[in-house]
């Protein structure tokens, strides 16, 4: 999903507004300091870059998990989406083009991670399910990722982890809302 500059304009305009009636001061640059939005952006990018880093990727690979992050997202989508799961369903999760998602599913099938069967009701569609090897690979990747996440917070007090978790859980629906808005604007 890509948001165009025009699609981001309403978001950028709202960045200076508050919905709780409080002053917008924290969103305005003062004395050369970054705005709160700039700080949020930098923090979110740092998190994304961390999880995309070679070091984290190497740790996850060492677990025997899938070598490819898109492959892992595809396996999780096939496992977690309500059945029947189609290639289009997976595409919505992995955020790849349809041809790229088809190639990814082809690879999953070739590696014995996903079973693809033609739909009985519509031969143009395939129904996807994880094989035992696919379930094992997805599980290994999750364990490796959770080990990395646990190491990030090993020196934090439980109350601080809980406070961050509360805020991240609050962020989840907003991420989905902005993603939907971007997808709808692209149509």
Secondary structure, 3 states (H helix, E strand, C coil): CCCCHHHHHHHHHHCCCCCCCCCCHHHCCECCECCHHHHHHHHHHHHHHHHHCHHHHHHHHHCCCCCCHHHHHHHHHHHHCCCCECHHHHHHHHCCCHHHHHHHHHHHHHCCCEEEEECCCCCCCEEEEECHHHHHHHHHHHHHHHHHHHHHCCCCCHHHHHHHHHHHHHHHHHHHHHHHHHHHHHC
